[in-house]
Amino acid sequence: MAMNSSTKKTLVLIGFIALKFFLQYSLINTEYELQRDEYLHLDQANHLAWGYTSIPPVTSWISTLIFFLGGTVFWIKFFPALFGALTMLVVWKTIEQLKGNIFALSLGSTAVLFSSLLRLNTLFQPNSLDVLCWTTIYFFIIKYFNTEKPKWLYFGAIVFAIGFLNKYNIVFMLAGLFPAILLTPQRTILINKSFYQAILLGLLLILPNLLWQYNNQFPVIQHLKELSDTQLVNVNRWSFLKAQLLFFIGGFFLIIAALYALVFYTPFKKYRTFFWSILFTLLVFISLKAKDYYAIGLYPIYLAFGSVFLADLLKSGRLKYLQPLAVAIPVLFFIPMYNFAFPNKSPEHIIQNPERYKDTGQLRWEDGKDHAIPQDYADMLGWKELAHKTDSIYSTLPEQGKTLVLCDNYGQAGAINYYTKKGIKAVSFNADYINWINLEQQYSNLIRIKYYEEIETELKTSGPYFKTSVLSDSISNPYAREYRTRIYTFTGAKIDINKRLRTEIDNLRNRGSD
């Protein structure tokens, strides 16, 4: 019996989703560990709140679920892969909404699958859910343009709230979308009371986080200032634009086709808002010197528009024979990218074959300089070594319960807390950890995790306040960003460590509020 169209589409969709999960779990070389940010996000599950210095709360909720499921690397990697698969599903449903056929569905799904999302979806960070939320809101807008049913505005408000509570980046989507609506006949939405009710709904849903920001003196502002001073200052606008081409390079022809169709293709006339929206959003990002990946959420919806337009263009005559080629293009671009765009090659391989990595700017770190391997990869090395060595040192100390493990950064603290077998609760003055230091506990010992410097410096600085002081160990992996990070041990405090901690925390907070 012949397979009906609906069953065929379902099987094709299941195939794409299965392939997505397979690729996500096969694109990370086993030499690599979790990435620096992932350890912080996981540790947030132990300190649930409506906000954090670094990000909003949704990631902490997902981390809680991950630990409920066992806290293994499989589950840590599952959720970004899931959000990537759901992004592909939303693009699929968008193509159906635009009346695309099975060829359009396959073309759009292939372009989403074989793209930079494969890299993005390897990391447990807010970015994967951010892209999903952007794409879903655009989908609901299309549904509203087609039906004018208020429920799609409410659904959009709910997804915006989830996106906002996941990553504030989604605000830039609205910054590009609202002026675009004003330039098109869709501006009649501004006289629809449901539009304002949806806005109110969204505000109510994000209110707990806004109150948290207010009660904590808006740490997001300080975080953005630090980001601007230390990272965004090194962002090159031309590099930003070049990166936009690379994110969906195999489907770039679909994005171009979408922009053309949104202006000249009659069936897409009602969606012209999207033509202006991408332009305005990119202008906002460029003017603010944003990181290139902030804009990734823009593009999946345009792959849907482009796929439907090209499917109509290639549906008959000689052009029909170009359909297999169109589907093959994203795959053909992916094949060479497989060899240099993912953490599936060892550090030794990258050092021996640096050309592709250098040419695509992957060796340039946030400090604006080129290094031996990409920063993200260097941030995925040395953590187990640090945790195991810290555990070993901790186990030799007297009064272990009175030992403070103080780190220079959140990656060190998060990694120790994730891998420890001794129940250590490492802290730092960096990021959210400054709020998690237990000042009720009396400390007499200190394990100090510190970036590489002259050995004598830390011993001279902290040593006089303890009976014994020694450099116990250091990170030996030369490819790790934490290479040569020192582990110092101090025992028998001669001072009130808690008092010193309170003073340092107060100084840092006062400095941040200036």
N, C-alpha and C positions, 0 to 999 in steps of 0.2 A: 504494500500500500504506500502511495506517495506521501512524503512528509509535507504537512501544510506549512505555510509561510511563518505562522506564529511559532511553531515548534522549531523550525529551522533557525529563526532569529534567537530564540532562547538558548539553543545549543551553541550557537556562535558566541553569544554573550558569555556563557559559562566557560567556554574555551578561553576567551580573552582574560577573564578573571583568574582562572586557574594558572594561565601562563604568567600573569602579573605576579602572583604569589610565588611561583617557582623562581622567577627571575630575581625577586627581591631577596630571597634567601640564598641565592647562589652568587651574588655580586660582591660579597665581602670576603676577602682572604682571611683565613683562620688566624693569621698572625696578628690581626687587628682586634682590639678590645672595644669597649664602648667609647663613645666620644665624650670629651670633657663636659659638655652641656647636659648630656644624658644623665650623668651622675647627680648633678644638681636637681634636675627635674624629678628623678626618682626619690631623692631625699625629701623633697617637698611633701611627699605622702606622709611623712612622719611629723609634719608641722602644718596641718590643714588650716587654711585661712581664706578669706575672700580676696586676698591679693598678696603679691610678693614684690620685692624690690625689682626683680628682673622681668617677671611676666605676670599676667593675670592668672586666675586659679584653675582653669579647666585642666591644664596639664597635670596638676597635682591630683585631680580626681581620677584621671586615667592611670596615673602612677599607683594610686590606691587599688584600683582594679587589677593592675599588673601584679602587685604583691599578693592580692587575694588569689590570683591564678597560679602563684608559685614564685613569681619574681625572677624567672629565668630569662636568659637572652632571647629565647624563642618568643616569649610574650612581649618583651620589650620591642622587638622588631616587628611583631605582628600588627600592632596598632598603626604605625605609619604606613605599612603595606596595605592595611584595610582602608585607610583614608585615601590612599592612591587608587585602590580598586573602586571605591565609591565615587571618586572623581570621574573615573572612566564611565561608570554607570550613569552619572548625571549627564555627561556628554552624550551618551547613548540615548537617554530619554529626551534630551534636547533635540537631537537629530530626528527622533520620532515625532516630536512636537512640530518640527519644521517640515514634516512630510517627506523625510528622507527614506530612501529604499535600503535594501540590504547592503548594496555596494557602499552607500554613504555611511551606513552604520559601521561597516568593516573599515572603511578608510579613516573615519574619525577615531575609532578605537585604536587602530594601529598607530596613528599619529600621537595619541595620548600615551599609549603604552611605551613606545620606543622614543622616549624624550628624556629631558633632564629630571622628570619626576621619578625615574628609576633611581637616580642619585639622591634626590630629596627624600624619598620614601625609605631610604636605608637608615635614617636617623630618627630617634625618638625626640623630636623637637616640636614646637608649635607650628612649624611651617607646613607640614603635610595637611593638618586640619585647616589651616589658614587657606590653602589653595582650594580645598573642598568647599569651604564656606563661601568664598568668592564665586566659585562656579555655580553653587546651588542658588545663591541669591540672584545671579544673572538668569538662571533657569526659571525661577519664580517670576521674575520681571517679564520674561517672554510669555509665560503662562498668563500673566495679568494682561499684557498687551493683546493677547489672543481672545481672552474671555471677559476681561474687565470685572472679574469676580473678586470682591474684597479679600476673600480668604487667602489669595496668593500674596497680598500685601502683608497680611498677618504672619503667614509662614515665612516670608522674607524677613520680617522684623525679628522673629524667633531665631532664625539662622544668623542674622546679624548679631544678636545678643550672644549667641554661642561663640561666634567668631571674635567678638570684642572681648569676651571673657577668656578667650584663648590667646589672642595676639592683637594688640592695638593697631597693627598695620591695616586692618580692614577699614579703618576710618578713611584711608586714602582712596578706597574704592568709592565711597560716598562723595569724596571731594572731586572725583572725576565724573561721577554719574549725575549729580544734581545739575551742574551747568549744561551737561549734554541734553538732559530732559528739557531744559528751558529753551534750547535751540530747535526743538522739534514739536510737532503737534501733540506729542504725549504730555506736554506741559499742562494740559487740562487736568492732569492728576492733582494739581495743586488746589483745585476747587472741590476735590472729593474728600468728604469728611473721613472716609475710611483711611485715607493716606495719613492724616494726622492722628487717628486712633492707632494706626500701626506704629507711628513714631513714638507715641506715648507708651505703647506696649513694650517696644524695644528699650526705652529709657527705664521703665520699671524693672525690667529684667536685669539691666546692668547696674541698677542703683546700688546694690550691696557693694560692688567693687568701687563705684565712685565714692561712696561713703568711706570705704576703707582707705582710699587714696587721700581723702580729705583728713581723716583722723590721723594719718601717718605723714602729714605734710607733703603730700603728692610726691612720693619717691620716684614716680615715673619721669618727672621733670628732671630730677637729678640724674637719673639713669640715661635719659636722652642727651643731657649735657655731656656726661662722661663719654657716651658713644660718639658724639660729635667731635669731642676734643681728641679722642684716642684712636678712633677708627674711621669715621666718615670724613675726617680731614684728609685721609689718604685716598679717598674715592675719586676716580677720574671719570668725568661725565662721558667722555668718548668710550672708555672701557665699559661703562654702564650700558651704552647703546650696543656695543659689540656683543656683550653678553646676552642681550635680548634676542639676538639672532641665533645664538648657540642653544638657548634653552629648548627650543622646539625646532631645531634646524631641519630635521627630517620632515616636519609638517609646516615649515615656513611658507611654502607655496600655498598652503591652505589658508594661512592667515592673510596673505596678500589677496587671495581670491575672495576671502570674506570681506575685506575692506572695499574691494571693488564692487562686490555684490550688494553691500549695504548702501551703496550710493546709486548704482545703476540697474540692479536686478529688481524688477517690479514686485515679485512676491515678498521681497524683504523690505519694502518701503516702510512698513510700520515699525521696523526695527532700527531705523536710521540712528536712533539714540546711541546705539552701540558703536557706530562709526566715530562719533564725537567723544564718547566716553573713553575709549582707549587713548585718544590723543590727549585729552585733558589729564588723565591719570598719569600718563608718562611724563607730561610736562611738570606735574607736581613732584614726581619722584626726581626728575632731573634737576629741578630748581633747588631741591633740598639735599642734593648729592647723596641720595639714598643708596644702600647696598643693592647690587644688581638683582639678587634673588627676591627682594621684596615685591617685585612686579610679576613673579611667576603666575600668581593667581589670575592675572588678566587674561591669559591666552587660551585655556582649554575651551571656553565658550566660542571663541572665534574659529577653532578647529571644527566645531559643529557647523557653524555657518558656511565655512569654506567647503566642507565635505558635501553638504546638501547642494550647494551651487554647482560644484564640479560634477556631482552625480547627474544633475540635470543637463549639464553641458555635454557629458560623455555618454548619454543614455542611448544614442542611436547612431547608425551609420558607421563610417570608418573610425570615428572617435571612440566608439565603444571598445575598440581593441586596446585603447590606452588605459583602460581601467586597471588591469593587472599591474601595469607600470606605476600608476599612481599609488596603489597600495604598497608596492615594493619600495618606493622611495624612502619612507621612514626607516624601513628595515635596512636598506643599503647604507644609509647614513649611520645607523646604529652599529653596524659591524665594525668599522674602524674605531668608533668611539668606545666600544667594549674594551679595547686594549689600553685606554688611557684616561677615561672619564669616570672610572669607578674604582673603589678601593679593593680591586680584585687582583692586584699585582703587589708583590712583596716590596718593601722599601729598597732592597738590594736591586731589584729589577728596575725600579724607577730611577735610582742613582746611575745605573748603567745605561739607561735609555731616557735621558731627560728632555730630549728635543720637543716631543709633542706636548709634554707637560709645561715646558717653558713657553712655547709658542701660544698656548691657550691661556696663559696667565695663571696657571694653577700653582706655580711655585712662588707666587707673590703672596706674602702674608699680610696681616692687618697692619704691620709696621711699615708697609710699603716697599719691603726688600724681598729679593728672591732667596729661597732656601732650598735645601737638598730634596725635600719631598713636600707635597701639599700640606698646608697647615691643618686641614681637617684630618689628614692621615696621621700627622705627628701628634695630634690630639687624641689619637686612638691607641697610643702606645705608652707603656711604662706604668700603667695604673695598678695592675696586679702586683707588679714588683714592689711598688710603693706600699701597697696595703700589706703584703706578706712580710716585708721587712719591718714595717711599723708594728704589726702583730708580734713579731718575734722579739723586738725590743721591749714592747709593752709587757710581755710575759715575764721578763727578767726583773721588773721593777718591784720594789717594796711599796706597799699601800697603793696597789693598782687603781683602786676606786678613787684615789685622790690625785690622779694623773690627768692633766690637761693636754690634749693633743691639738696644737694650734698650727694651722696651715696658712700658707701665703695666699691661696686662692681656692675658689669653690670646687674646682676640679679635683684638687688633692683631697679636700675634706669629703666630697661626695664619693670618690672612689674608695677611700678608706672605709667609710661607713657602709658601702655596698658589699665590699669583699671581706670585711673583718670577720674573724672567727672568735674574737675576744669580746664582742659587744662594745667596741670603742665607739664613742660619739665625738668624732673629730669636728672642730669648728674653725672658723676663720673670721677675720674682720672684713672679708670680701663678700659682696653680694648679700644674699639673704641670711648667710650664716651669722652675721653680726647680731641678728635678732634672736638667734637660737642658742647663744652661749648661756649655759646654766650658771648663773651667779649665786645660786643658793648652795652649790657644792663647794666645799673648801678644798683647795688644791695645795699639794706640797711638791709635786713633781711636774715636769714639763717636757713633752716631746715636741720639738719645734721643727716643722717641715718648712724649709726655706729655699728659695731660688739660689742658684749657684752664686757664690761670692768667695772672697778670701776666707779661709777657715777661721782665721783669728778674729774676724770682724764680729761674728755672732757670739763667739766664746768670750770676747772682751766686753761685749755689750750686755749680755745676759748672765754670763758666768759668775760675776761677783755676787749675784743675788741668790746663789745656790751653793750648797756644800760641795757638790760634784758637777762637773760639766764636761761633756765629751762629744766629739763628732762620731756618731755611731755607724752611719752608713750613707749611701747616696744612690741615686738612680743610675744604672749602668748602661741602659739601652741608648745607643748613640743616635737613634732615629727618633726618639721621643722628644716632644717639645719640653718635657720635664727632665731631659738629660742633665745629669750632675746635680739635680735638686738634692739638697742636703737634709739629713735626718739627725738632728742634735738631741741629746738627752741631758736633762738637768734634774737633779734630785736634791731633796732636803732644802726647801725654800727658806730663805732667811727673811723674806718680806711677805706681806699680805698680797698674794697674787690676785685675789678677787678685787681688792682696792685698785690695783693697777689696771685690771681689766675694765672696771667701771670708768676709770679716768680716760682710758683710750677710746672706749665706746662713745663716751660723751663728747670727746674731742672730734671724733669722726662724724658724729651726727651733727654737731654744731657747724663743722666745716661744710657738710652737705647742705645745710639750710642757708648758708651765706649766699 
